[in-house]
Amino acid sequence: MFKKLDDLRSLILPVGLALLILVALTGLTWANYRYAVQNPGGNDLLPHWLGTRLFLMQGQSPYSAETTQAVQKMIFGRPARPGEDQSAVAYPFYSIYLFSPFSLIENYDTARAVWMTALEVGIILLVMASIALSRWHIQPVILVALLVFSVLWYHSIRSIINGNAAILCALWIALAFLAIRAGHDGLAGFLLALSTIKPQMVVLLAVFVLFWCISWKRWTLFWGFLGSLGLLIASTSLLIPDWIVQNLRQVLTYPKYTLPGTPGAIFTQWLPGVGSRLGWALTIFLLATLVVEWRAAWRKEFHWFFWTASLTLVATNLIGIRTATDNYLALFPALVLVLATWDQEWGWLGRLLVILSFIGLFFGLWWMFLATIYPLNGQPTQSPAMFFPLPVFLFLTLYWIRWWVLHPSELLLDQLRRVTGGVRQK
């Protein structure tokens, strides 16, 4: 009798938790649907939703002129004019593996609502993965503050409203790091390959990971990444043999109808006389920095790898590779690493720095966005100035915490010496 009651209780708990999660997700999706109906948009999702849907239903290439015009008509009600966002599909074709389930939903508002829910869940999982990566023994109050911050700060809200896949790519990167630390190299390689759906986010990181793999002879990770990437490319090439050429054509035309997306282009817009040279100077500086840090990470343990990988992701957004502020979600593990190190190594002062960072990055970024927003083609547009605050902040603070992260054993020895020294004095 008692055994049956215990079995019943053990069954009720997971079932009740599953139902609670299902109800919460249903409510969240309904709220997202109401928002999508009242606020048309999601222009980062729309080309991929419609492009994938037209391919699945009609066999039409996502990169064709017909698909691009169909997307433009959904956004503008007409073909895009010169100077307007052409809204062409620019992701690799294997992104259809991600977008296919959502493209099977016929109504775009419904598909967008479900997609927004997936992104919101992705942000929460990204926070949990980032905390695990940093081994942060986080206090409940700070955890709640971090969760609220992560969902409502500028870069998350922008990505959710636009429907940008950068959130999921950031999650896959963080999970790949966890898999590397746990020794699940095949899984890590697959997750890293999957994140190349937005290649500009991970191109430098992938090179660094392969470099680090060679130093440890971790061939499962090395070939797991290259093999998974090759499989993604080969499997979709069976569907459209020349998709790489078609995709490359779209990528090359992308800068012609979009706003500046590199520091050099932004500097040139601000300072036409010297902007280009300033951009090249920054690129050379960051390349030299990465060469030094990658060499230092050769055959180093995971904590060193993680710090260097975080720096690489930060540098990716400043080094001259075309990017967007939506992609900054990939920097969230680096942000948590900085906050965790302050909290765990600096005591009350570290916790004060954590709180000030929450306040500064939340209110500061929203204030800066609202203060610098300007109209373009009748639409409110983000200022290029928004490209700089987060990566510059993280570049400086990663070097601030570098010694504490890279020499944890020395910190432990210092603490032991202080303790034993104090005992002897007494």
C-alpha positions as CSV (number, residue, x, y, z in Angstrom):
1,M,0.0,0.0,0.0
2,F,2.7,2.5,1.0
3,K,4.8,1.5,-1.9
4,K,2.0,2.2,-4.3
5,L,1.5,5.7,-2.7
6,D,5.2,6.4,-3.1
7,D,5.0,5.3,-6.7
8,L,2.0,7.5,-7.3
9,R,3.7,10.6,-5.7
10,S,6.8,10.0,-7.8
11,L,4.6,9.9,-10.9
12,I,2.5,13.0,-10.0
13,L,5.5,15.3,-9.6
14,P,7.0,15.0,-13.1
15,V,3.5,14.9,-14.7
16,G,2.4,18.0,-12.8
17,L,5.7,19.8,-13.7
18,A,5.3,18.8,-17.4
19,L,1.7,20.1,-17.4
20,L,2.8,23.4,-15.7
21,I,5.5,23.9,-18.4
22,L,3.0,23.1,-21.1
23,V,0.5,25.6,-19.8
24,A,3.2,28.3,-19.4
25,L,4.4,27.7,-23.0
26,T,0.8,27.8,-24.3
27,G,0.2,31.1,-22.5
28,L,3.4,32.6,-23.7
29,T,2.7,31.5,-27.3
30,W,-0.8,33.1,-27.1
31,A,0.7,36.3,-25.8
32,N,3.2,36.2,-28.6
33,Y,0.4,35.6,-31.1
34,R,-1.5,38.7,-29.9
35,Y,1.7,40.7,-30.2
36,A,2.4,39.4,-33.7
37,V,-1.1,40.2,-34.9
38,Q,-1.0,43.8,-33.5
39,N,2.6,44.5,-34.5
40,P,3.6,43.2,-38.0
41,G,7.3,42.5,-38.3
42,G,9.7,39.7,-37.6
43,N,11.5,40.6,-40.8
44,D,14.5,38.4,-39.9
45,L,12.2,35.4,-39.8
46,L,9.9,36.2,-42.7
47,P,12.4,35.6,-45.6
48,H,13.4,32.2,-44.1
49,W,9.9,31.1,-43.2
50,L,8.5,32.0,-46.7
51,G,11.7,30.9,-48.5
52,T,11.6,27.5,-46.8
53,R,7.8,27.2,-47.3
54,L,8.0,27.9,-51.0
55,F,10.8,25.3,-51.4
56,L,8.8,22.6,-49.5
57,M,5.5,23.3,-51.2
58,Q,6.6,24.4,-54.7
59,G,10.2,23.4,-55.1
60,Q,11.2,27.0,-55.6
61,S,14.7,28.0,-54.6
62,P,14.9,30.3,-51.5
63,Y,17.5,32.3,-53.4
64,S,15.4,32.9,-56.5
65,A,14.2,36.3,-57.6
66,E,10.6,35.0,-57.4
67,T,11.1,34.1,-53.7
68,T,12.7,37.5,-52.9
69,Q,9.8,39.4,-54.6
70,A,7.3,37.2,-52.7
71,V,9.0,38.2,-49.4
72,Q,9.0,41.9,-50.4
73,K,5.3,41.8,-51.1
74,M,4.6,40.4,-47.7
75,I,6.7,43.1,-46.0
76,F,6.0,46.2,-48.2
77,G,2.9,45.1,-50.1
78,R,4.9,45.7,-53.3
79,P,8.4,45.0,-54.6
80,A,11.1,46.8,-52.7
81,R,12.4,50.0,-54.1
82,P,16.1,50.8,-54.5
83,G,17.7,51.7,-51.2
84,E,15.1,49.6,-49.2
85,D,15.9,46.3,-47.5
86,Q,15.6,43.7,-50.3
87,S,14.9,41.0,-47.7
88,A,16.7,38.3,-49.6
89,V,17.5,34.9,-48.0
90,A,21.2,35.0,-47.1
91,Y,21.6,32.0,-44.8
92,P,23.2,28.7,-46.0
93,F,20.6,26.4,-47.5
94,Y,20.9,23.9,-44.6
95,S,19.1,26.4,-42.5
96,I,15.9,24.7,-43.8
97,Y,16.5,22.0,-41.2
98,L,15.8,24.7,-38.6
99,F,13.0,26.6,-40.3
100,S,11.1,23.7,-41.8
101,P,8.9,22.9,-38.8
102,F,7.8,26.6,-38.6
103,S,7.3,26.9,-42.3
104,L,4.8,24.0,-42.2
105,I,2.6,26.5,-40.2
106,E,0.5,28.2,-42.9
107,N,-0.4,31.3,-41.0
108,Y,2.7,33.6,-40.6
109,D,1.4,35.2,-37.4
110,T,1.0,31.8,-35.8
111,A,4.4,30.7,-37.1
112,R,6.0,33.9,-35.8
113,A,4.4,33.4,-32.4
114,V,5.7,29.8,-32.0
115,W,9.1,31.0,-33.2
116,M,9.2,33.8,-30.7
117,T,8.4,31.3,-27.9
118,A,11.3,29.1,-29.1
119,L,13.6,32.1,-29.0
120,E,12.4,33.1,-25.5
121,V,13.0,29.6,-24.2
122,G,16.4,29.7,-25.9
123,I,17.4,32.8,-24.0
124,I,16.5,31.1,-20.6
125,L,18.5,28.0,-21.6
126,L,21.4,30.2,-22.7
127,V,21.5,31.8,-19.3
128,M,21.5,28.4,-17.6
129,A,24.3,27.1,-19.9
130,S,26.3,30.3,-19.3
131,I,26.1,29.9,-15.6
132,A,27.2,26.3,-15.8
133,L,30.1,27.2,-18.0
134,S,31.4,29.8,-15.5
135,R,30.7,27.5,-12.5
136,W,28.9,30.4,-10.9
137,H,27.6,29.6,-7.4
138,I,25.0,32.3,-8.0
139,Q,22.8,33.7,-5.2
140,P,19.0,33.4,-5.8
141,V,18.5,37.2,-5.9
142,I,21.2,37.7,-8.5
143,L,19.9,34.7,-10.5
144,V,16.4,36.3,-10.6
145,A,18.0,39.6,-11.6
146,L,20.1,37.9,-14.3
147,L,17.0,36.1,-15.8
148,V,15.0,39.3,-15.9
149,F,17.9,41.2,-17.4
150,S,18.6,38.5,-20.0
151,V,15.0,38.5,-21.3
152,L,14.4,42.3,-21.3
153,W,17.7,43.9,-22.2
154,Y,18.1,45.6,-25.5
155,H,19.8,42.8,-27.5
156,S,17.3,40.1,-26.5
157,I,14.2,42.2,-27.2
158,R,15.6,43.3,-30.5
159,S,16.3,39.7,-31.5
160,I,13.0,38.4,-30.4
161,I,11.0,41.1,-32.1
162,N,13.0,40.7,-35.3
163,G,12.8,36.9,-35.1
164,N,16.5,36.5,-35.4
165,A,18.0,33.0,-35.3
166,A,21.1,34.4,-33.5
167,I,19.6,33.4,-30.1
168,L,19.5,29.7,-31.1
169,C,23.0,29.9,-32.6
170,A,24.2,31.4,-29.4
171,L,22.6,28.6,-27.4
172,W,24.2,26.0,-29.6
173,I,27.6,27.6,-29.1
174,A,27.2,27.6,-25.3
175,L,26.1,24.0,-25.4
176,A,29.1,23.1,-27.6
177,F,31.4,24.6,-24.9
178,L,29.7,22.5,-22.2
179,A,30.1,19.4,-24.4
180,I,33.7,20.1,-25.0
181,R,34.3,20.5,-21.2
182,A,32.5,17.2,-20.6
183,G,34.4,15.4,-23.3
184,H,31.4,14.8,-25.6
185,D,33.4,15.9,-28.6
186,G,31.2,14.4,-31.3
187,L,28.2,16.3,-29.9
188,A,30.2,19.5,-29.6
189,G,31.3,19.3,-33.2
190,F,27.8,18.8,-34.4
191,L,26.5,21.8,-32.3
192,L,29.3,24.0,-33.6
193,A,28.5,23.0,-37.2
194,L,24.8,23.7,-36.6
195,S,25.7,27.2,-35.4
196,T,27.2,28.0,-38.8
197,I,23.6,28.7,-40.0
198,K,24.9,32.2,-39.2
199,P,28.5,31.8,-40.3
200,Q,29.6,35.4,-39.5
201,M,28.9,34.6,-35.8
202,V,31.3,31.6,-35.6
203,V,33.9,31.8,-38.4
204,L,36.8,32.9,-36.1
205,L,35.6,30.7,-33.2
206,A,35.5,27.6,-35.5
207,V,39.1,28.3,-36.6
208,F,40.2,28.6,-32.9
209,V,38.4,25.5,-31.9
210,L,40.1,23.5,-34.7
211,F,43.5,25.0,-33.7
212,W,42.9,24.0,-30.0
213,C,41.8,20.5,-31.1
214,I,45.1,19.9,-32.9
215,S,47.0,20.9,-29.8
216,W,45.3,18.2,-27.7
217,K,44.8,15.8,-30.6
218,R,41.1,15.7,-30.0
219,W,40.3,14.4,-33.4
220,T,36.7,13.5,-32.6
221,L,36.0,17.1,-32.1
222,F,38.0,18.1,-35.1
223,W,36.4,15.7,-37.5
224,G,33.1,15.9,-35.7
225,F,32.8,19.6,-36.7
226,L,34.1,19.2,-40.2
227,G,32.2,16.0,-40.8
228,S,28.9,17.5,-39.5
229,L,29.4,20.6,-41.6
230,G,30.2,18.5,-44.7
231,L,27.1,16.4,-44.1
232,L,24.9,19.5,-43.8
233,I,26.3,20.9,-47.0
234,A,26.2,17.6,-48.9
235,S,22.6,16.6,-47.8
236,T,21.1,19.9,-49.0
237,S,23.2,19.9,-52.2
238,L,21.2,16.8,-53.2
239,L,18.1,19.1,-53.1
240,I,19.6,22.2,-54.9
241,P,23.0,21.2,-56.3
242,D,24.2,24.8,-56.9
243,W,22.8,26.4,-53.7
244,I,26.3,27.5,-52.6
245,V,26.7,29.6,-55.7
246,Q,23.1,31.0,-55.4
247,N,23.7,31.8,-51.7
248,L,27.1,33.4,-52.4
249,R,25.4,35.7,-54.9
250,Q,22.9,36.8,-52.3
251,V,25.6,37.3,-49.7
252,L,27.7,39.5,-52.1
253,T,24.8,41.8,-52.8
254,Y,23.7,42.0,-49.2
255,P,26.0,45.0,-48.2
256,K,24.6,47.1,-51.1
257,Y,21.1,47.5,-49.5
258,T,21.8,47.3,-45.8
259,L,23.3,49.7,-43.3
260,P,27.0,49.6,-42.3
261,G,27.8,46.4,-40.5
262,T,31.6,46.7,-39.7
263,P,33.5,49.2,-37.6
264,G,35.4,50.4,-40.7
265,A,32.2,51.2,-42.6
266,I,30.7,52.9,-39.5
267,F,33.9,55.0,-39.0
268,T,33.9,55.9,-42.7
269,Q,30.3,57.1,-42.3
270,W,31.2,59.2,-39.3
271,L,34.7,60.4,-40.5
272,P,35.0,60.0,-44.3
273,G,38.6,61.2,-44.3
274,V,40.2,58.7,-41.9
275,G,37.4,56.2,-41.1
276,S,38.6,53.5,-43.4
277,R,42.1,53.7,-41.9
278,L,40.8,53.6,-38.4
279,G,38.8,50.4,-39.3
280,W,41.9,48.8,-40.7
281,A,43.9,49.8,-37.6
282,L,41.3,48.1,-35.4
283,T,41.3,45.0,-37.5
284,I,45.1,44.7,-37.4
285,F,45.2,45.3,-33.6
286,L,42.5,42.6,-33.0
287,L,44.2,40.1,-35.4
288,A,47.5,40.5,-33.5
289,T,45.7,40.1,-30.2
290,L,44.0,36.9,-31.3
291,V,47.3,35.5,-32.6
292,V,49.0,36.1,-29.3
293,E,46.0,34.7,-27.2
294,W,45.5,31.7,-29.5
295,R,49.1,30.8,-29.2
296,A,48.9,31.1,-25.4
297,A,45.9,28.8,-25.4
298,W,47.8,26.0,-27.2
299,R,47.4,22.8,-25.2
300,K,45.8,24.6,-22.2
301,E,42.9,23.3,-20.1
302,F,39.3,24.2,-20.6
303,H,39.2,27.3,-18.4
304,W,41.9,28.8,-20.6
305,F,40.1,27.6,-23.8
306,F,36.8,29.2,-22.6
307,W,38.3,32.6,-21.8
308,T,40.1,32.7,-25.2
309,A,36.9,31.5,-27.0
310,S,35.0,34.3,-25.3
311,L,37.6,36.8,-26.4
312,T,37.4,35.4,-29.9
313,L,33.6,35.8,-30.1
314,V,33.9,39.4,-28.8
315,A,36.7,40.2,-31.4
316,T,34.5,38.7,-34.2
317,N,32.1,41.6,-33.8
318,L,34.8,44.3,-34.1
319,I,37.4,42.8,-36.4
320,G,35.8,43.8,-39.7
321,I,33.5,40.8,-40.4
322,R,30.0,42.1,-41.2
323,T,27.7,41.6,-38.2
324,A,24.6,42.8,-36.5
325,T,23.7,43.6,-32.9
326,D,21.3,40.7,-32.9
327,N,24.3,38.5,-33.0
328,Y,25.6,39.8,-29.7
329,L,23.6,37.1,-27.9
330,A,26.6,34.9,-28.6
331,L,28.5,37.1,-26.2
332,F,26.3,36.3,-23.2
333,P,28.5,33.5,-21.9
334,A,31.4,36.0,-21.9
335,L,29.3,38.5,-20.0
336,V,28.4,35.8,-17.4
337,L,32.0,34.8,-17.1
338,V,32.9,38.4,-16.2
339,L,30.1,38.7,-13.7
340,A,30.8,35.4,-12.1
341,T,34.5,36.1,-11.7
342,W,33.8,39.5,-10.1
343,D,31.2,37.9,-7.7
344,Q,33.4,34.9,-6.7
345,E,36.7,36.7,-6.4
346,W,36.0,40.2,-5.3
347,G,33.4,39.7,-2.5
348,W,31.1,42.6,-1.8
349,L,32.9,44.8,-4.3
350,G,32.4,42.1,-7.0
351,R,28.7,41.9,-6.2
352,L,28.5,45.7,-6.5
353,L,30.1,45.5,-9.9
354,V,27.6,42.9,-11.0
355,I,24.7,45.1,-9.9
356,L,26.2,48.2,-11.6
357,S,26.7,46.1,-14.8
358,F,23.1,45.1,-14.8
359,I,22.0,48.7,-14.4
360,G,24.5,50.1,-16.9
361,L,23.9,47.5,-19.6
362,F,20.1,47.5,-19.2
363,F,19.2,51.2,-18.9
364,G,22.3,52.4,-20.7
365,L,21.7,50.4,-23.9
366,W,18.0,51.2,-23.9
367,W,18.7,54.9,-23.3
368,M,21.3,55.0,-26.1
369,F,19.0,53.3,-28.5
370,L,16.1,55.7,-27.9
371,A,18.4,58.7,-27.9
372,T,20.1,57.8,-31.2
373,I,17.3,56.2,-33.2
374,Y,16.5,57.9,-36.5
375,P,14.0,57.5,-39.4
376,L,15.0,55.7,-42.6
377,N,12.6,55.0,-45.4
378,G,9.8,55.9,-43.0
379,Q,11.0,53.3,-40.4
380,P,12.7,53.9,-37.0
381,T,16.3,52.6,-37.5
382,Q,19.0,51.6,-35.0
383,S,22.0,53.9,-34.9
384,P,25.4,52.4,-35.9
385,A,26.6,53.6,-32.5
386,M,24.8,50.6,-30.9
387,F,27.4,48.3,-32.5
388,F,30.1,49.3,-30.0
389,P,29.1,49.4,-26.3
390,L,28.8,45.7,-25.5
391,P,31.8,44.2,-27.4
392,V,34.0,47.1,-26.1
393,F,32.8,46.6,-22.6
394,L,33.5,42.8,-22.8
395,F,36.9,43.2,-24.4
396,L,38.0,45.4,-21.6
397,T,36.5,43.4,-18.8
398,L,37.7,40.1,-20.1
399,Y,41.2,41.4,-19.8
400,W,40.3,42.7,-16.4
401,I,39.5,39.2,-15.2
402,R,42.1,37.4,-17.3
403,W,44.5,36.6,-14.5
404,W,41.8,35.2,-12.2
405,V,40.3,33.0,-14.9
406,L,43.6,31.7,-16.3
407,H,45.3,31.0,-13.0
408,P,42.7,29.4,-10.7
409,S,45.2,27.1,-9.1
410,E,47.4,30.0,-8.1
411,L,44.4,31.7,-6.6
412,L,43.7,28.7,-4.5
413,L,47.3,28.6,-3.3
414,D,47.1,32.2,-2.4
415,Q,44.0,31.6,-0.4
416,L,45.6,28.7,1.4
417,R,48.7,30.8,2.3
418,R,46.5,33.5,3.7
419,V,44.6,31.0,5.8
420,T,47.7,29.2,7.1
421,G,49.4,32.5,7.7
422,G,46.5,33.8,9.7
423,V,46.5,30.6,11.8
424,R,50.3,31.0,12.5
425,Q,49.8,34.6,13.6
426,K,47.2,33.6,16.0
